Amino acid sequence: MIIFSFSSCEEWLDVNSDPSFPQEASAEVILPPLFQDMVRGEAFDSRYFGSYVQNWARTVANVTEDLHGYYAGSDAIGEKWRQHYWAIGKNIDLIIDDATANNKNWYIGVGYAIRAWSWQTSTDVYGEMILDQAWEPNRYVFDYDTQDKIYVEVVRLCNLALDYLDMDDTSNTLAKGDLVYAGNRDKWKKFVYAILARNAHHLTNKSSYDPDEVIGFVDQAMTDNSDNFNVPHLGTNADNANFYGPLRANMANYRQTLFSINLLNGAVFTGVTDPRLALMFQPSTDAVYRGAINGAGATITGPTGIPPLYGKYIYRDNVSVPIFTYSEMQFIKAEAAFIKGDLATALTAYQNGIRAHMDYVTVSAANRDAYLASTAVAQNTGELTLSHIMLQKYIAMYGHGILETWVDMRRHHYDAAIYTGFVLPSPLFSFNNGNPAYRARPRYNSEYVWNIKALEAIGATATDYHTKEQWFSTPE
């Protein structure tokens, strides 16, 4: 598994010109560390956004992220920015350059696919970003571009990726560097269509939203759990362990939330205990499942104390962490079909999403089928609501898909009528002026220290900039 990073690969290659020291790196060598960087960038910041969407809460009261706040003068909540521009950044160009020179067409396709994914997930966190001038040499200040331009760039890169993945590749070396799909270009094409599905579906508040286009992308993306984009972890030490596992100790001060627990314990779906409860969450020593309330702190000792997250689900050292899943794609399809008014398609996709996630969590077939037949699940088109779809998607994305869950909540403007039982902390962070977070501020050290004029131009020096709604979620 990946235990190192090429994060500054181009700079590293320029250390010297000693002919005995390699000055070029092959795509096969550069690609594996990028998988680790994909997980790292999302996981670091998901600790904070996981509090925004109430996957988990801090053990002490009034911690900044529990209140939808940010850390001024800090790179906290800036890891995704670092991932995009530095850790992945120019390494994509190195992959494409080597692959172009050596007729490795599938590596070129994979390079464009990862860059498209990185632009999509990063702009969904930050909004405006540096697009046109990104990675431009000999430049020390950079102008920001609007999010709509970045969304268009994602589509352009996805189309390039598909073009190259459709080509013949006589090098036959993709499997050497591909730790996720073992060189299977068809699965990489599904990865690209998953990006396109997100890109198109995020625009549900726009008059241009096209549910048929979204459904078309989903139908070319993951077709079952074997297509999930899972980044593996060896888990033998802190260097190669999963970010969320006990060896890394990154989640020691976080606890499961009451909002999340109530979705599975019968409180929201009245009287039905979800079989995933015991597989995803930890009971107190008195065997009762409890959850913290964001901003209120948590009891962590004694028989009623909420235990640490470690030991189950994604909170293990050697677990593979998904970037995309089949269940997510099905819930996207369900919502798109619901918006279109095709309730039969919506119902089937919604039930497929639940079934797929239960299989992913290793629920037994008998327990899975019993739950699917219960009153917790809409059984016909007359019962199905948008809340059914979004709450089940929330469960399926719990822990690993936090950035996308945050996109969903912002698209729906934190609507408690959709997210049953979700209550924003009160009061919110002092700089919020009573509003929830809609974006992260750009990374402090690269932007607020070196690029302040560009930030002033987009209003990012305002103390409440993080509450400014993003283009993708704004109705028009």
N, C-alpha and C positions, 0 to 999 in steps of 0.2 A: 504494500500500500504506500501511498504518498507520504513521505516524511520530510520533504524539503520543498523549497519553492524557488522558481526562476523569476521571482517578482520583479527584479531589475535586470532582466536578462541582457538587454542590449547594452546597458552600462557595464555589466559584468564582462561582456565580450570585448569591451574596449580597454580593459585593464592594461594591456600591453600588446605589442606586436611581435612577441617572441614566436618564431616559427615553430617552436616545439610545444607551444601552448595553443590549443584549438581556438580559432577565431570565429568559427561557425558552428551552430548547433542544429541538429536535424529536427524535423517536426516530431519524430518519434520520441525524442528526448524532452522537447519543450512541452508537449501536450499533457503528460501525466500530472505534473504539478498544478496545471490549471484546474483540474477537477477539485483538488484540495482548496484552491483559491475560490472556486465557485461556492463551495460549502462554507468556508470561513467567512467570506464577505456577508453572506446572508445570516449566518448563525450569530456573529458578534452583535449585529444590529437588531436581530430578532429578539434578543434579550430585552431590549427596550420596547420595541413594537409589540412584543408579546404581552407587555403590560398595557399598552394602548388598547389592544383588542381583548384583553382579559383572558388570555390563555393561562397566565400565571400572574402572581403579585409578589412584591417584596415582603420580607418578614417584619420589617419595621414600618411605622406609619409615615405617610406624607413624603415618600421618596419621589423624586422628580418625575421619573417615567411613569409611575402609577398615576400621576396627576396630569399626564399629557404634556409634560414640560421638556426642556432641553438643558444641557449643561453648557453655559456660556464659557468661552475661552478654553474649550476642551475639544478633543477629537472624538469624544464619546458620541455615538450615533453618526459617525463619519466613516465607518469601516467600508460601507458599500461604495462610497466615493473612492476610497483608496483602492478597493478591489477593481473598480472599473478602469480608472485611469493609470494605475500603477501595477497592481498585481497581475491583472490580465492584460490590459493596455497594449503596449507595443509588442508583447510576446505573440499576439495574433499575427502581426506583420511578419515576424520572424518565421512563424509556421507557414504562412502563405508564400513568402519569398523562397524558402527551401523547397516547398512543395511545387511551386511553379517551375523552379530550376530542374527539378527531378521528376516531373510528370506524375506527381502524387495528387491527382485531382480530388480524391475523397478527403484528403487532409485540408485542401483549400476549402471545400464545402464545410467541413467541421469548423474550421477557423472562422468563416463568416457566420456560421450558426451560433457559435459561442459569443461572438461580438454582438450579434443581434439580441441574444438573450440578455447580455450584460447591459446594453442600452435600454432595453425594455424594463428590466427590473430596477435599474438605477433611476431612470426618469420617473418611474412610479413612486419612488421614495422621495426624490428631490425636486421634481418639477422641471423648471428651467435648468439647463446644463450647457456646458461648452461643447458644441458639436462641430461647427465649421473649422474652428481653430485648434481642435483637440490634437495633441501630439505634434503640433507644428514646431519644427526645430527653430532654435534661436529666438524664441518668444518667451517672455516672462510674465506678461499679463494677457488675460484671455477674456473675450466677450462671450456673453451667454446667449443661447438660442432658445426659442420657445418650444414648449413640449410638443405641439402639433408637428413641428419639423422633425423632432426626434422620432415620433411615431411613424412618420413617413420613411425615415431612414431605416427603422427596424424592418419594414416591409421590403425595402430595397435589398437589404442584406440577406433577408430570408430567401428572396428570389434568386440572388446570386448563389447562396448555399445550395438550393435545390438544383440549379443549373449544373454545378460541379458534381454534386452527388449523383446526378443522372448520367454523367459521363463515364466512359470506361476508365479504369485505373489499373494499368499494367504493372505498377510498382508493387501492388498487393502487400503493402506494409502497414495499413491502418491498424490492424489488430495489435501490432507491436506497442503502440502507444495508447491504445483505447482501453482503459480500465473499466469502462462502463458497458459498452456495447460490443466489445471484442471485434471491432472492425466491421460490424454489420451496418452497411450503408442504408438499408431500408429502415432500420430503427432510428438512425440519425435523421432521416427524412421525416419520420413521425415526430421527432424532437422539434424540427423546424415548424411543422404544422401546428404543434402545441403552442409555440411562440406566436404564430399568426392568429391562433384562436384567442389567446389572451389579448393580443393587440387589438383585434376587432371587437371583442366582447367588452372590453373596458369602456367602450363608448356608448353604453346603454342610455346615457342622458343626452345624447346628441340626436338631432333629427336625421342624421345620415346613418344611424345604426342600422345594420342589415342582419337580422337573425339568420337568414338563409346562408349568408356568407360565413357566419360563425359556425353554424352546423356543418357546413361543407368542410371547413378546416378541421373541426373535431373529428369528423368521419375519416380523415386521413391521418389523424394523430394516433395516440395509443389505443390499441384494440383490446388489450387485457393487461393484467398486472405484470406479465413477462416483458412488456414494453416500458415499464417504469424506468425513469432515469435515476438509478440508485448509485450513489458514490460510496464505494466500500471503505471500511476502516479495519485495520488489523487489530487494533485495541490491545496491544501488548505493553505499551508505555504511553506516557503523556504526549509524545511526539506523533504517534500514529493512531491515537484514539479519537473517537468521535467527540466533537466539541461539547455535546450535551452529556457525556458520560462522566462517571465519578472520578476517573483518573485526571481529567482536566479540571474538575471542581469549579466549573464556570456557573453552575446553577445552585450552588450551596445556599444562597440567600434568597431563593425563589421558592414559591409554593403554588400548588394548583389552586385555581380560583373557584369560588362558589358558582359563578356563572357557568363555567365549564362543567362542573360536577352536576349541576342541576339539569343539564341537557341529557344526562345518562342515568340519573338515579330515580327517575319517575316524577320529578317535580314539574318539569315542563311538558313532557309527554306523559300525561297523568297515569300513574299506576303501573307503568311499564319500565322495568329495570333493563337497561341496555347491557347485553353480554360483553360489550367492549369495556364497560366500567372497570372490571377487575383486571383487564389486560392492559389498560392504559394509565390507570391512576392508583394511588397508594391509600390504603385505609389507615385511620388512626389505630392505636394499639387496642382500642375497644371494638375494632372491626367496623366502625362507621366511616363512611367516606365524607370528608369535610373539605371545604374550600375557603380560601381567604377572600376578603373584599379589598379591591385595589384602593390604596390610600389609607386603609384602616390598620395595617399591620396584621400579624397572625400569631396565634398561640402555637408554639412549636414544641412544647414539653408536656409531659403527663399523658394520661390515657386519651384525652381529647385533643392533644396537640396534632397539628397537621404535619405529617412526616415529609422528609425530602423527596424530590421527584425521582431519584435514582432507582434503577433496578428493573424498570419495565419500559416497553415501547421504545421510543427513541432515546431514552435515558440510560443507554448501555454503551460500554466502551467500544465494542466491536460491531455495532449495528451499522448497516448501510443507510445513508440518509438520502431520501428522495428529493429531487429537484422538480420533477414532473411525475404525475401519476395518472393512471387510467381513470381512477375515480374522480379526480379533479375535472378531467375532460368531460366526463358524463354529466357532472353537475353544471358545467358551462353550457352544455347542450340542453340540459333540462331548463335552465333559466331562459336561454335564447328561444326555445320552443314555446315556453310559457308566455313570454313577451309577444311572440308572434300570434299566439292564440291556438297553437297546435298542441292541445293538452294531452292527446294520446302519446305523441312523441315525448313530451315533457315528462309524463308519468313513467314511461319505460326507462328513459335516461336517468331519472331520479332514483328509481329502484335499482337500476344497474350500478349507480354510484355507491349506494348503500351496500349492496352485495359485494362489490369489489373491495371496498374498504374493510368490511368484515373479514373477507378472505385475507387481505393484507395483514390484519391484526391477528390472524389465526383463530378466529371464532370457529367453533365446530359447525359443521353443516346443519346439524339439528337445531342448535341455538340460533344460527343465522336465519334459517327458514322460519323458525317460530317468531323471531323478531319482525321479519319482513311481513308476516301475516298478522301482526298485532296492531292495536289501535295507535301505536306510535308512528306508524307509516301510513301515508295516504294510500288507500286501496283502489281508488277510482278517480277519474278526472274531476268529479264533482267535489271531492274532498281536497284535492291538491291545491296548496297555496304557495305563494312565493316564499313565505316563512318556512314551510316544510323544506323547500329546496335549499335555502340559504343556511338553515340551522344544521341540516345534515352535511352540507359542504363544510361548514365550520368544524364539525366533529372530524370529518375526513382529513382536513388540512391541519388539525391541531398539532402544534409543536414544530413541524417541519415546513409548513406552508404559510407561515405567519405573514410574510410580505404580501402574499396574494389575498389572504384574509383581510388584511388592512385595506387593500384596494377595494374589496367588496364592501366593507363597512363604509368607506368614504363614498363609493358610488351610491350607496343607500343612505348616506348622511346620518349614520349611526342610529337608524330608525328602530326604536324599541318595539314597534309593531311588527317588524320583520325579525329582529333579534330578540326574541322573547326573554325577558328577564335582564337584559343588558341595561345597566344604569351607569352613566358617566359619573366619575368622582365629583363630589361637591364639597368644598370649592375645587375648581381646577387650578392648575399652576398659576402663579401670581401674574405672569406676563400674558396670559391667554385672553384676558378680557372676557372671560366666560365662555370661550369657544374651544372646541376640541382640536386636536392636532390634525392637519391635513397634509403635512410634508415635513421632512427633516431639513435642517439648515445645512448648506454645503460644509464640507470638512474644514474645520477651523484653521489648521496650520497652512494648508495650501491656498485657502481663499480669503479668510478674514485677515490673515497676516500679510499676504502677498498680492491680493487681487481685489482690494477693497473698493476701488472705483467701479469695477464691473458689478459688484454686489449692490452698490448704491443705485446703479442704473435699473436694477430689477426690484428694488425695495427690500433687499435681503438684510439690510442693516436694522430694520425695524425689529423691536423686541418681540413682536407678535407675528413675525414673518412665518413661523411654523404653523400658524392657524389659517394662512391664506389658502383658499381652496385651489385645487389643481385644475388645469384645463380639462383633463380626462373626466373629471367628476362634475364639471360645471354644465348645467343644462343649456342647450342652444338649439 
